[in-house]
């Protein structure tokens, strides 16, 4: 289905705002940039900026988070026979965000900006956590459990907390693997 002119224009404006925000954050630091400066850099009004991103400047460099929820659910549903739900989620997360080692330079700068900026890390966490119910439903469906089961809901939430928890560590991938190891084996009694 072809995208209409209005949708294309909205996407172009959203991209211009995101590009301007990233450029200014990189030059001046997140705290050194105002919403007005971003709007001016993107050549739009402040009202237009807020029409595209009502959550404020934190939201300017993120998508709405829906895509990550889709690929996490797909990783669980489409995992190879014999692979556990946790292993599928581990492999999925290992190739994304703070855990991906082979990002192009532009994406690496964006990742580093997010990891080093508390407001952006918290906004990113908010986007991850928004998918907890959907991930719990997928885990429940794949494991034959009720999505309201506290253990299913907890597992989904724990997995979605991993990017925030491990992403700022000196070795994010090792930290992510440590959390998954704990989730897979449980807390040792000794």
N, CA and C atoms as an extended XYZ file, in Angstrom:
570
Properties=species:S:1:pos:R:3:atomname:S:1:resname:S:1:resid:I:1 pbc="F F F"
N         0.837       -1.178        0.000 N   UNK     1
C         0.000        0.000        0.000 CA  UNK     1
C         0.886        1.248        0.000 C   UNK     1
N         0.618        2.164       -0.885 N   UNK     2
C         1.411        3.377       -1.014 CA  UNK     2
C         1.083        4.349        0.112 C   UNK     2
N         2.129        5.036        0.556 N   UNK     3
C         1.965        6.041        1.586 CA  UNK     3
C         1.503        7.335        0.937 C   UNK     3
N         0.524        7.980        1.548 N   UNK     4
C         0.003        9.234        1.018 CA  UNK     4
C         0.960       10.389        1.256 C   UNK     4
N         0.704       11.473        0.552 N   UNK     5
C         1.558       12.661        0.652 CA  UNK     5
C         1.640       13.172        2.092 C   UNK     5
N         0.509       13.229        2.755 N   UNK     6
C         0.480       13.737        4.135 CA  UNK     6
C         1.351       12.885        5.056 C   UNK     6
N         1.259       11.567        4.929 N   UNK     7
C         2.061       10.664        5.767 CA  UNK     7
C         3.544       10.816        5.466 C   UNK     7
N         3.868       10.969        4.168 N   UNK     8
C         5.276       11.166        3.787 CA  UNK     8
C         5.813       12.471        4.369 C   UNK     8
N         5.004       13.522        4.310 N   UNK     9
C         5.412       14.826        4.848 CA  UNK     9
C         5.622       14.736        6.365 C   UNK     9
N         4.727       14.040        7.052 N   UNK    10
C         4.880       13.849        8.500 CA  UNK    10
C         6.177       13.100        8.817 C   UNK    10
N         6.445       12.060        8.043 N   UNK    11
C         7.656       11.266        8.264 CA  UNK    11
C         8.907       12.108        8.000 C   UNK    11
N         8.863       12.955        6.977 N   UNK    12
C        10.007       13.826        6.675 CA  UNK    12
C        10.248       14.827        7.800 C   UNK    12
N         9.166       15.405        8.308 N   UNK    13
C         9.295       16.367        9.407 CA  UNK    13
C         9.827       15.674       10.648 C   UNK    13
N         9.297       14.500       10.945 N   UNK    14
C         9.756       13.734       12.117 CA  UNK    14
C        11.239       13.403       11.981 C   UNK    14
N        11.666       13.013       10.773 N   UNK    15
C        13.071       12.694       10.546 CA  UNK    15
C        13.945       13.937       10.672 C   UNK    15
N        13.479       15.069       10.157 N   UNK    16
C        14.232       16.324       10.270 CA  UNK    16
C        14.405       16.714       11.740 C   UNK    16
N        13.363       16.527       12.530 N   UNK    17
C        13.449       16.827       13.960 CA  UNK    17
C        14.436       15.891       14.658 C   UNK    17
N        14.362       14.616       14.339 N   UNK    18
C        15.276       13.643       14.931 CA  UNK    18
C        16.723       13.948       14.558 C   UNK    18
N        16.959       14.232       13.284 N   UNK    19
C        18.316       14.557       12.826 CA  UNK    19
C        18.845       15.812       13.516 C   UNK    19
N        17.994       16.830       13.625 N   UNK    20
C        18.403       18.074       14.278 CA  UNK    20
C        18.726       17.836       15.748 C   UNK    20
N        17.880       17.074       16.412 N   UNK    21
C        18.120       16.784       17.831 CA  UNK    21
C        19.432       16.029       18.019 C   UNK    21
N        19.655       15.009       17.229 N   UNK    22
C        20.902       14.240       17.348 CA  UNK    22
C        22.121       15.114       17.096 C   UNK    22
N        22.051       15.938       16.072 N   UNK    23
C        23.171       16.821       15.736 CA  UNK    23
C        23.449       17.790       16.891 C   UNK    23
N        22.410       18.427       17.395 N   UNK    24
C        22.592       19.397       18.487 CA  UNK    24
C        23.025       18.717       19.790 C   UNK    24
N        22.440       17.562       20.105 N   UNK    25
C        22.849       16.847       21.312 CA  UNK    25
C        24.323       16.464       21.220 C   UNK    25
N        24.748       16.060       20.031 N   UNK    26
C        26.150       15.690       19.833 CA  UNK    26
C        27.087       16.876       19.983 C   UNK    26
N        26.661       18.032       19.530 N   UNK    27
C        27.496       19.237       19.603 CA  UNK    27
C        27.502       19.869       20.991 C   UNK    27
N        26.336       19.929       21.634 N   UNK    28
C        26.195       20.717       22.867 CA  UNK    28
C        25.869       19.894       24.105 C   UNK    28
N        25.625       18.609       23.908 N   UNK    29
C        25.167       17.789       25.026 CA  UNK    29
C        23.665       17.917       25.170 C   UNK    29
N        23.062       16.902       25.693 N   UNK    30
C        21.608       16.875       25.825 CA  UNK    30
C        21.089       18.065       26.631 C   UNK    30
N        21.703       18.323       27.784 N   UNK    31
C        21.224       19.389       28.658 CA  UNK    31
C        21.477       20.784       28.099 C   UNK    31
N        22.362       20.885       27.101 N   UNK    32
C        22.674       22.179       26.510 CA  UNK    32
C        21.791       22.554       25.343 C   UNK    32
N        20.734       21.778       25.103 N   UNK    33
C        19.871       22.013       23.950 CA  UNK    33
C        18.425       22.181       24.408 C   UNK    33
N        17.771       23.197       23.879 N   UNK    34
C        16.358       23.415       24.191 CA  UNK    34
C        15.479       22.919       23.048 C   UNK    34
N        14.217       22.739       23.342 N   UNK    35
C        13.243       22.356       22.330 CA  UNK    35
C        13.170       23.435       21.246 C   UNK    35
N        13.239       24.680       21.645 N   UNK    36
C        13.181       25.785       20.680 CA  UNK    36
C        14.364       25.721       19.707 C   UNK    36
N        15.552       25.381       20.213 N   UNK    37
C        16.724       25.277       19.343 CA  UNK    37
C        16.567       24.126       18.342 C   UNK    37
N        15.984       23.043       18.789 N   UNK    38
C        15.761       21.899       17.891 CA  UNK    38
C        14.759       22.283       16.809 C   UNK    38
N        13.674       22.933       17.202 N   UNK    39
C        12.666       23.355       16.228 CA  UNK    39
C        13.291       24.303       15.204 C   UNK    39
N        14.084       25.242       15.677 N   UNK    40
C        14.739       26.188       14.770 CA  UNK    40
C        15.687       25.457       13.814 C   UNK    40
N        16.469       24.538       14.336 N   UNK    41
C        17.415       23.778       13.506 CA  UNK    41
C        16.691       22.964       12.433 C   UNK    41
N        15.510       22.447       12.768 N   UNK    42
C        14.722       21.652       11.814 CA  UNK    42
C        13.809       22.517       10.949 C   UNK    42
N        13.813       23.826       11.204 N   UNK    43
C        13.002       24.780       10.456 CA  UNK    43
C        11.504       24.491       10.580 C   UNK    43
N        11.074       24.254       11.832 N   UNK    44
C         9.651       24.078       12.122 CA  UNK    44
C         9.316       24.901       13.367 C   UNK    44
N         8.056       25.111       13.587 N   UNK    45
C         7.630       25.830       14.786 CA  UNK    45
C         7.678       24.888       15.991 C   UNK    45
N         7.691       25.483       17.168 N   UNK    46
C         7.660       24.675       18.392 CA  UNK    46
C         6.352       23.885       18.448 C   UNK    46
N         5.258       24.488       18.005 N   UNK    47
C         3.970       23.781       17.986 CA  UNK    47
C         4.044       22.549       17.084 C   UNK    47
N         4.714       22.683       15.947 N   UNK    48
C         4.877       21.532       15.045 CA  UNK    48
C         5.722       20.454       15.709 C   UNK    48
N         6.785       20.868       16.373 N   UNK    49
C         7.627       19.892       17.084 CA  UNK    49
C         6.784       19.096       18.071 C   UNK    49
N         6.002       19.792       18.903 N   UNK    50
C         5.199       19.085       19.897 CA  UNK    50
C         4.050       18.289       19.279 C   UNK    50
N         3.612       18.673       18.094 N   UNK    51
C         2.594       17.873       17.402 CA  UNK    51
C         3.175       16.520       16.990 C   UNK    51
N         4.460       16.500       16.675 N   UNK    52
C         5.123       15.255       16.271 CA  UNK    52
C         5.653       14.465       17.457 C   UNK    52
N         6.074       15.156       18.498 N   UNK    53
C         6.632       14.486       19.673 CA  UNK    53
C         6.128       15.153       20.958 C   UNK    53
N         4.910       14.807       21.371 N   UNK    54
C         4.333       15.446       22.549 CA  UNK    54
C         5.090       15.139       23.847 C   UNK    54
N         5.923       14.085       23.846 N   UNK    55
C         6.674       13.735       25.056 CA  UNK    55
C         7.881       14.631       25.292 C   UNK    55
N         8.207       15.522       24.384 N   UNK    56
C         9.326       16.429       24.574 CA  UNK    56
C        10.599       15.939       23.921 C   UNK    56
N        11.697       16.600       24.268 N   UNK    57
C        12.929       16.358       23.531 CA  UNK    57
C        13.500       14.958       23.736 C   UNK    57
N        13.150       14.279       24.825 N   UNK    58
C        13.614       12.901       25.015 CA  UNK    58
C        13.145       11.999       23.882 C   UNK    58
N        11.936       12.242       23.420 N   UNK    59
C        11.324       11.366       22.413 CA  UNK    59
C        11.843       11.611       21.003 C   UNK    59
N        12.578       12.689       20.804 N   UNK    60
C        12.968       13.065       19.451 CA  UNK    60
C        13.869       12.055       18.752 C   UNK    60
N        14.661       11.314       19.483 N   UNK    61
C        15.597       10.404       18.821 CA  UNK    61
C        15.151        8.944       18.873 C   UNK    61
N        13.937        8.718       19.329 N   UNK    62
C        13.410        7.359       19.419 CA  UNK    62
C        12.220        7.182       18.490 C   UNK    62
N        11.988        5.932       18.096 N   UNK    63
C        10.719        5.616       17.460 CA  UNK    63
C         9.718        5.410       18.591 C   UNK    63
N         8.533        4.954       18.304 N   UNK    64
C         7.529        4.799       19.359 CA  UNK    64
C         7.690        3.516       20.176 C   UNK    64
N         8.678        2.714       19.857 N   UNK    65
C         8.920        1.480       20.595 CA  UNK    65
C         8.158        0.282       20.079 C   UNK    65
N         7.200        0.500       19.194 N   UNK    66
C         6.371       -0.608       18.718 CA  UNK    66
C         7.192       -1.649       17.969 C   UNK    66
N         8.166       -1.193       17.201 N   UNK    67
C         8.970       -2.128       16.413 CA  UNK    67
C         9.718       -3.123       17.307 C   UNK    67
N        10.286       -2.638       18.402 N   UNK    68
C        11.033       -3.548       19.285 CA  UNK    68
C        10.121       -4.601       19.891 C   UNK    68
N         8.867       -4.256       20.158 N   UNK    69
C         7.928       -5.230       20.722 CA  UNK    69
C         7.577       -6.293       19.685 C   UNK    69
N         7.507       -5.877       18.442 N   UNK    70
C         7.216       -6.819       17.359 CA  UNK    70
C         8.363       -7.802       17.194 C   UNK    70
N         9.615       -7.313       17.168 N   UNK    71
C        10.711       -8.252       16.941 CA  UNK    71
C        11.003       -9.110       18.157 C   UNK    71
N        10.722       -8.645       19.356 N   UNK    72
C        10.876       -9.512       20.536 CA  UNK    72
C         9.854      -10.649       20.490 C   UNK    72
N         8.615      -10.318       20.180 N   UNK    73
C         7.576      -11.350       20.086 CA  UNK    73
C         7.904      -12.329       18.962 C   UNK    73
N         8.374      -11.808       17.839 N   UNK    74
C         8.738      -12.684       16.717 CA  UNK    74
C         9.895      -13.611       17.097 C   UNK    74
N        10.850      -13.100       17.863 N   UNK    75
C        11.974      -13.937       18.297 CA  UNK    75
C        11.488      -15.124       19.119 C   UNK    75
N        10.477      -14.898       19.937 N   UNK    76
C         9.923      -15.974       20.761 CA  UNK    76
C         9.101      -16.930       19.897 C   UNK    76
N         8.204      -16.386       19.094 N   UNK    77
C         7.323      -17.236       18.278 CA  UNK    77
C         8.062      -18.012       17.193 C   UNK    77
N         9.092      -17.407       16.623 N   UNK    78
C         9.778      -18.014       15.482 CA  UNK    78
C        11.094      -18.687       15.855 C   UNK    78
N        11.308      -18.936       17.133 N   UNK    79
C        12.567      -19.552       17.562 CA  UNK    79
C        12.670      -20.983       17.034 C   UNK    79
N        13.885      -21.452       16.819 N   UNK    80
C        14.062      -22.823       16.332 CA  UNK    80
C        13.549      -23.847       17.336 C   UNK    80
N        13.137      -24.968       16.836 N   UNK    81
C        12.672      -26.057       17.698 CA  UNK    81
C        13.771      -26.409       18.695 C   UNK    81
N        13.402      -26.542       19.946 N   UNK    82
C        14.356      -26.892       20.982 CA  UNK    82
C        15.009      -25.698       21.660 C   UNK    82
N        14.853      -24.505       21.104 N   UNK    83
C        15.432      -23.319       21.727 CA  UNK    83
C        14.449      -22.773       22.763 C   UNK    83
N        14.953      -22.460       23.937 N   UNK    84
C        14.086      -21.940       24.990 CA  UNK    84
C        13.665      -20.508       24.685 C   UNK    84
N        12.593      -20.101       25.330 N   UNK    85
C        12.110      -18.728       25.201 CA  UNK    85
C        13.210      -17.758       25.631 C   UNK    85
N        13.864      -18.057       26.746 N   UNK    86
C        14.916      -17.158       27.231 CA  UNK    86
C        16.093      -17.077       26.263 C   UNK    86
N        16.469      -18.188       25.678 N   UNK    87
C        17.579      -18.162       24.720 CA  UNK    87
C        17.199      -17.341       23.484 C   UNK    87
N        15.970      -17.468       23.038 N   UNK    88
C        15.513      -16.675       21.897 CA  UNK    88
C        15.563      -15.186       22.217 C   UNK    88
N        15.125      -14.817       23.415 N   UNK    89
C        15.157      -13.413       23.828 CA  UNK    89
C        16.598      -12.927       23.998 C   UNK    89
N        17.464      -13.756       24.540 N   UNK    90
C        18.881      -13.402       24.708 CA  UNK    90
C        19.494      -13.097       23.335 C   UNK    90
N        19.275      -13.990       22.379 N   UNK    91
C        19.850      -13.797       21.043 CA  UNK    91
C        19.291      -12.551       20.373 C   UNK    91
N        18.027      -12.305       20.571 N   UNK    92
C        17.388      -11.132       19.985 CA  UNK    92
C        17.989       -9.846       20.559 C   UNK    92
N        18.087       -9.764       21.877 N   UNK    93
C        18.630       -8.560       22.508 CA  UNK    93
C        20.114       -8.373       22.209 C   UNK    93
N        20.846       -9.469       22.069 N   UNK    94
C        22.295       -9.382       21.851 CA  UNK    94
C        22.650       -8.603       20.587 C   UNK    94
N        21.750       -8.565       19.635 N   UNK    95
C        22.028       -7.858       18.387 CA  UNK    95
C        21.456       -6.460       18.324 C   UNK    95
N        21.016       -5.934       19.440 N   UNK    96
C        20.359       -4.627       19.396 CA  UNK    96
C        20.921       -3.658       20.420 C   UNK    96
N        20.624       -2.395       20.208 N   UNK    97
C        20.932       -1.327       21.158 CA  UNK    97
C        22.316       -1.386       21.751 C   UNK    97
N        22.390       -1.323       23.081 N   UNK    98
C        23.694       -1.242       23.726 CA  UNK    98
C        24.514       -2.525       23.605 C   UNK    98
N        23.902       -3.598       23.148 N   UNK    99
C        24.585       -4.890       23.088 CA  UNK    99
C        25.188       -5.185       21.721 C   UNK    99
N        24.757       -4.477       20.703 N   UNK   100
C        25.258       -4.713       19.345 CA  UNK   100
C        26.667       -4.151       19.227 C   UNK   100
N        27.572       -4.956       18.753 N   UNK   101
C        28.953       -4.520       18.642 CA  UNK   101
C        29.317       -3.956       17.284 C   UNK   101
N        28.523       -4.206       16.286 N   UNK   102
C        28.889       -3.832       14.919 CA  UNK   102
C        27.967       -2.771       14.328 C   UNK   102
N        27.617       -1.789       15.115 N   UNK   103
C        26.732       -0.729       14.629 CA  UNK   103
C        27.490        0.226       13.715 C   UNK   103
N        26.809        0.762       12.708 N   UNK   104
C        27.422        1.821       11.892 CA  UNK   104
C        27.720        3.038       12.780 C   UNK   104
N        28.673        3.880       12.400 N   UNK   105
C        29.084        5.012       13.251 CA  UNK   105
C        27.934        5.898       13.724 C   UNK   105
N        26.978        6.219       12.846 N   UNK   106
C        25.862        7.076       13.250 CA  UNK   106
C        25.005        6.442       14.329 C   UNK   106
N        24.724        5.157       14.179 N   UNK   107
C        23.934        4.455       15.195 CA  UNK   107
C        24.731        4.275       16.486 C   UNK   107
N        26.042        4.091       16.371 N   UNK   108
C        26.886        3.959       17.564 CA  UNK   108
C        26.874        5.258       18.359 C   UNK   108
N        26.963        6.411       17.667 N   UNK   109
C        26.911        7.707       18.368 CA  UNK   109
C        25.573        7.882       19.079 C   UNK   109
N        24.499        7.483       18.407 N   UNK   110
C        23.170        7.585       19.014 CA  UNK   110
C        23.088        6.690       20.245 C   UNK   110
N        23.551        5.452       20.126 N   UNK   111
C        23.542        4.533       21.266 CA  UNK   111
C        24.351        5.105       22.424 C   UNK   111
N        25.547        5.618       22.130 N   UNK   112
C        26.405        6.166       23.177 CA  UNK   112
C        25.765        7.381       23.847 C   UNK   112
N        25.088        8.205       23.063 N   UNK   113
C        24.382        9.359       23.620 CA  UNK   113
C        23.289        8.890       24.573 C   UNK   113
N        22.516        7.901       24.167 N   UNK   114
C        21.435        7.385       25.020 CA  UNK   114
C        21.997        6.803       26.309 C   UNK   114
N        23.022        5.986       26.196 N   UNK   115
C        23.601        5.326       27.371 CA  UNK   115
C        24.203        6.337       28.345 C   UNK   115
N        24.752        7.421       27.822 N   UNK   116
C        25.430        8.391       28.686 CA  UNK   116
C        24.527        9.521       29.194 C   UNK   116
N        23.267        9.535       28.790 N   UNK   117
C        22.360       10.620       29.173 CA  UNK   117
C        21.203       10.055       30.002 C   UNK   117
N        21.161       10.366       31.311 N   UNK   118
C        20.111        9.793       32.168 CA  UNK   118
C        18.686        9.990       31.655 C   UNK   118
N        18.346       11.157       31.160 N   UNK   119
C        16.972       11.394       30.680 CA  UNK   119
C        16.655       10.509       29.475 C   UNK   119
N        17.627       10.315       28.595 N   UNK   120
C        17.403        9.464       27.424 CA  UNK   120
C        17.350        7.995       27.816 C   UNK   120
N        18.176        7.588       28.770 N   UNK   121
C        18.116        6.201       29.248 CA  UNK   121
C        16.762        5.913       29.880 C   UNK   121
N        16.250        6.847       30.655 N   UNK   122
C        14.951        6.639       31.295 CA  UNK   122
C        13.832        6.598       30.260 C   UNK   122
N        13.910        7.435       29.238 N   UNK   123
C        12.892        7.397       28.196 CA  UNK   123
C        12.965        6.070       27.432 C   UNK   123
N        14.170        5.622       27.159 N   UNK   124
C        14.345        4.335       26.490 CA  UNK   124
C        13.745        3.216       27.339 C   UNK   124
N        13.997        3.253       28.644 N   UNK   125
C        13.434        2.249       29.558 CA  UNK   125
C        11.912        2.267       29.484 C   UNK   125
N        11.332        3.451       29.460 N   UNK   126
C         9.876        3.594       29.364 CA  UNK   126
C         9.350        2.899       28.106 C   UNK   126
N        10.046        3.074       26.991 N   UNK   127
C         9.624        2.435       25.749 CA  UNK   127
C         9.742        0.914       25.837 C   UNK   127
N        10.818        0.422       26.452 N   UNK   128
C        10.973       -1.027       26.613 CA  UNK   128
C         9.855       -1.583       27.484 C   UNK   128
N         9.628       -0.975       28.632 N   UNK   129
C         8.657       -1.489       29.606 CA  UNK   129
C         7.235       -1.451       29.059 C   UNK   129
N         6.962       -0.538       28.147 N   UNK   130
C         5.616       -0.453       27.560 CA  UNK   130
C         5.203       -1.751       26.883 C   UNK   130
N         6.154       -2.593       26.537 N   UNK   131
C         5.841       -3.851       25.877 CA  UNK   131
C         5.712       -5.037       26.796 C   UNK   131
N         5.686       -4.816       28.096 N   UNK   132
C         5.669       -5.928       29.047 CA  UNK   132
C         4.439       -6.824       28.887 C   UNK   132
N         3.266       -6.246       28.760 N   UNK   133
C         2.050       -7.069       28.635 CA  UNK   133
C         2.061       -7.889       27.353 C   UNK   133
N         2.475       -7.271       26.250 N   UNK   134
C         2.515       -7.995       24.972 CA  UNK   134
C         3.538       -9.125       25.017 C   UNK   134
N         4.701       -8.869       25.610 N   UNK   135
C         5.705       -9.926       25.706 CA  UNK   135
C         5.226      -11.038       26.630 C   UNK   135
N         4.555      -10.691       27.725 N   UNK   136
C         4.011      -11.704       28.633 CA  UNK   136
C         2.992      -12.581       27.904 C   UNK   136
N         2.158      -11.968       27.081 N   UNK   137
C         1.183      -12.753       26.312 CA  UNK   137
C         1.871      -13.726       25.363 C   UNK   137
N         2.929      -13.266       24.721 N   UNK   138
C         3.670      -14.133       23.800 CA  UNK   138
C         4.350      -15.267       24.552 C   UNK   138
N         4.999      -14.944       25.659 N   UNK   139
C         5.670      -15.978       26.471 CA  UNK   139
C         4.639      -16.985       26.961 C   UNK   139
N         3.496      -16.491       27.428 N   UNK   140
C         2.444      -17.386       27.926 CA  UNK   140
C         1.956      -18.311       26.820 C   UNK   140
N         1.708      -17.757       25.646 N   UNK   141
C         1.214      -18.567       24.528 CA  UNK   141
C         2.224      -19.641       24.138 C   UNK   141
N         3.496      -19.304       24.185 N   UNK   142
C         4.540      -20.246       23.780 CA  UNK   142
C         4.877      -21.266       24.869 C   UNK   142
N         4.499      -20.979       26.100 N   UNK   143
C         4.823      -21.896       27.197 CA  UNK   143
C         3.583      -22.568       27.793 C   UNK   143
N         2.423      -22.294       27.206 N   UNK   144
C         1.204      -22.929       27.690 CA  UNK   144
C         0.739      -22.425       29.044 C   UNK   144
N         1.074      -21.185       29.360 N   UNK   145
C         0.674      -20.608       30.648 CA  UNK   145
C        -0.323      -19.476       30.434 C   UNK   145
N        -0.918      -19.073       31.506 N   UNK   146
C        -1.858      -17.963       31.492 CA  UNK   146
C        -1.064      -16.655       31.499 C   UNK   146
N        -1.400      -15.691       30.619 N   UNK   147
C        -0.659      -14.423       30.597 CA  UNK   147
C        -0.771      -13.625       31.894 C   UNK   147
N        -1.774      -13.923       32.717 N   UNK   148
C        -1.888      -13.216       33.996 CA  UNK   148
C        -1.051      -13.872       35.092 C   UNK   148
N        -0.448      -15.009       34.807 N   UNK   149
C         0.432      -15.688       35.764 CA  UNK   149
C         1.572      -14.738       36.142 C   UNK   149
N         1.746      -14.517       37.441 N   UNK   150
C         2.755      -13.580       37.918 CA  UNK   150
C         4.150      -13.945       37.424 C   UNK   150
N         4.475      -15.218       37.325 N   UNK   151
C         5.819      -15.596       36.881 CA  UNK   151
C         6.039      -15.228       35.415 C   UNK   151
N         5.007      -15.333       34.600 N   UNK   152
C         5.107      -14.949       33.191 CA  UNK   152
C         5.276      -13.439       33.089 C   UNK   152
N         4.463      -12.697       33.824 N   UNK   153
C         4.551      -11.237       33.808 CA  UNK   153
C         5.898      -10.765       34.338 C   UNK   153
N         6.386      -11.417       35.387 N   UNK   154
C         7.688      -11.046       35.959 CA  UNK   154
C         8.812      -11.318       34.965 C   UNK   154
N         8.781      -12.478       34.314 N   UNK   155
C         9.823      -12.799       33.353 CA  UNK   155
C         9.856      -11.772       32.221 C   UNK   155
N         8.705      -11.413       31.696 N   UNK   156
C         8.648      -10.406       30.634 CA  UNK   156
C         9.246       -9.093       31.129 C   UNK   156
N         8.877       -8.688       32.307 N   UNK   157
C         9.379       -7.419       32.860 CA  UNK   157
C        10.877       -7.477       33.100 C   UNK   157
N        11.371       -8.579       33.642 N   UNK   158
C        12.813       -8.722       33.878 CA  UNK   158
C        13.586       -8.605       32.575 C   UNK   158
N        13.116       -9.279       31.545 N   UNK   159
C        13.800       -9.231       30.248 CA  UNK   159
C        13.812       -7.806       29.707 C   UNK   159
N        12.706       -7.098       29.851 N   UNK   160
C        12.619       -5.740       29.317 CA  UNK   160
C        13.408       -4.725       30.146 C   UNK   160
N        13.804       -5.084       31.349 N   UNK   161
C        14.653       -4.217       32.171 CA  UNK   161
C        16.131       -4.388       31.825 C   UNK   161
N        16.482       -5.450       31.125 N   UNK   162
C        17.889       -5.742       30.843 CA  UNK   162
C        18.587       -4.615       30.087 C   UNK   162
N        17.994       -4.026       29.037 N   UNK   163
C        18.716       -2.948       28.345 CA  UNK   163
C        19.117       -1.801       29.276 C   UNK   163
N        18.247       -1.399       30.177 N   UNK   164
C        18.582       -0.322       31.114 CA  UNK   164
C        19.616       -0.793       32.135 C   UNK   164
N        19.417       -1.967       32.659 N   UNK   165
C        20.286       -2.481       33.716 CA  UNK   165
C        21.696       -2.771       33.220 C   UNK   165
N        21.812       -3.416       32.089 N   UNK   166
C        23.122       -3.865       31.598 CA  UNK   166
C        23.728       -2.930       30.552 C   UNK   166
N        22.901       -2.092       29.948 N   UNK   167
C        23.356       -1.282       28.824 CA  UNK   167
C        24.446       -0.286       29.136 C   UNK   167
N        24.545        0.182       30.350 N   UNK   168
C        25.555        1.179       30.713 CA  UNK   168
C        26.796        0.556       31.351 C   UNK   168
N        26.827       -0.740       31.462 N   UNK   169
C        27.987       -1.423       32.039 CA  UNK   169
C        29.183       -1.328       31.091 C   UNK   169
N        30.410       -1.451       31.622 N   UNK   170
C        31.591       -1.390       30.751 CA  UNK   170
C        31.556       -2.424       29.611 C   UNK   170
N        31.027       -3.606       29.886 N   UNK   171
C        30.853       -4.627       28.854 CA  UNK   171
C        29.372       -5.006       28.846 C   UNK   171
N        28.546       -4.243       28.092 N   UNK   172
C        27.101       -4.468       28.130 CA  UNK   172
C        26.685       -5.887       27.753 C   UNK   172
N        27.341       -6.490       26.774 N   UNK   173
C        26.970       -7.826       26.337 CA  UNK   173
C        27.244       -8.847       27.440 C   UNK   173
N        28.375       -8.734       28.104 N   UNK   174
C        28.683       -9.643       29.212 CA  UNK   174
C        27.678       -9.461       30.352 C   UNK   174
N        27.310       -8.222       30.626 N   UNK   175
C        26.326       -7.958       31.681 CA  UNK   175
C        24.968       -8.536       31.300 C   UNK   175
N        24.570       -8.369       30.029 N   UNK   176
C        23.305       -8.936       29.564 CA  UNK   176
C        23.324      -10.450       29.717 C   UNK   176
N        24.416      -11.072       29.317 N   UNK   177
C        24.521      -12.537       29.438 CA  UNK   177
C        24.472      -12.983       30.891 C   UNK   177
N        25.062      -12.214       31.792 N   UNK   178
C        25.009      -12.561       33.217 CA  UNK   178
C        23.574      -12.552       33.728 C   UNK   178
N        22.789      -11.568       33.289 N   UNK   179
C        21.388      -11.503       33.718 CA  UNK   179
C        20.607      -12.681       33.144 C   UNK   179
N        20.804      -12.979       31.865 N   UNK   180
C        20.115      -14.137       31.279 CA  UNK   180
C        20.551      -15.441       31.944 C   UNK   180
N        21.828      -15.564       32.272 N   UNK   181
C        22.284      -16.770       32.987 CA  UNK   181
C        21.531      -16.921       34.306 C   UNK   181
N        21.370      -15.813       35.010 N   UNK   182
C        20.628      -15.841       36.273 CA  UNK   182
C        19.168      -16.220       36.034 C   UNK   182
N        18.549      -15.643       35.036 N   UNK   183
C        17.154      -15.971       34.752 CA  UNK   183
C        16.992      -17.438       34.368 C   UNK   183
N        17.959      -17.982       33.645 N   UNK   184
C        17.860      -19.379       33.209 CA  UNK   184
C        18.122      -20.363       34.329 C   UNK   184
N        19.029      -20.017       35.244 N   UNK   185
C        19.397      -20.996       36.285 CA  UNK   185
C        18.777      -20.703       37.640 C   UNK   185
N        18.326      -19.507       37.852 N   UNK   186
C        17.787      -19.135       39.158 CA  UNK   186
C        18.897      -18.707       40.105 C   UNK   186
N        18.504      -18.189       41.224 N   UNK   187
C        19.468      -17.709       42.230 CA  UNK   187
C        20.057      -18.904       42.959 C   UNK   187
N        21.387      -19.025       43.009 N   UNK   188
C        21.990      -20.175       43.708 CA  UNK   188
C        21.716      -20.106       45.210 C   UNK   188
N        21.543      -21.269       45.814 N   UNK   189
C        21.232      -21.317       47.248 CA  UNK   189
C        22.479      -21.200       48.117 C   UNK   189
N        23.651      -21.389       47.560 N   UNK   190
C        24.874      -21.298       48.394 CA  UNK   190
C        25.581      -19.992       48.184 C   UNK   190
